[in-house]
């Protein structure tokens, strides 16, 4: 199982701040696609992605058991 963490408006769109599912062997792009199909309001195309607290590229990283993925939404300041 992998754990996915959601922040800001992602929490509202999913209805929780985290979830777990069997995504072992999927790359980050496949995880995003799976989640967007399951939660159509969720838009992950502009998020940064961290796996186990390290930023990762979508195509390069394959998920392993007990990985934690965090989708970090864009932020603005002022």
N, C-alpha and C positions, 0 to 999 in steps of 0.2 A: 504494500500500500504506500502511496505517496500522499503527502499532506499539502494542501493549497491554502495559502493565506490571502485574504482579501482586505482592502483598505478603502477608506472614504466611501464614495458612491457605489463602489463595487459591492460593499456589504449590503447596501439596500437592494441592489438588483438581484443578488443571490439569496438574500434573506438570512445570511449568517456570515461570520467572519472567517470561518475556515471549513474545509471539508476534506475527506479522505476518499480515495478511489484507487482501483488497481490500474495504474498508468505506467507500470514498469515496462521499459523498452521503448516508450514513446519519446520523441524529441519534444522540445518546448513548443514548437509550432503545432504539433499534433495535439498537445494538451490544450493549447489555446483554442484550437478548432473544436475539440470535444466539448469544452466548457461553453463556448459561444453557441453551439448547437443545443446544449442542454438549457442554457440560460440566454435566450435571444437578446435580451436588453444589455447584456454584458459586452462591452467593446474593449477588447484587449490589444488592439492593433497599435496603440500609441503608448503602451506601458513598457517600462523597463522590467526585466525579469531577473530575479536572483534565485539561485538554487543553493541551499545550505549556506546562505548569507554571502554568496559571491555572485556578481553579475555574470550572466551567461548569454551567449548568442543562441538564437532560436534553433538553428539547424544542427548545431554541433553537439549539444548535450542530450544524452539519452538518460531517462529517468531510471533510478535504481531504487530498490526497497528502502523505505524510510527516508527518502529525500523529502525536503521541504521546499516548496516553490512559493515565492512571494511575487505578486504582480504589483509593481509600484506605479501608481497613476502619476501623470504629469502634475507638476505643482507650479504655482505662480506666486510671486511675491509682490509686495508693494509698499 
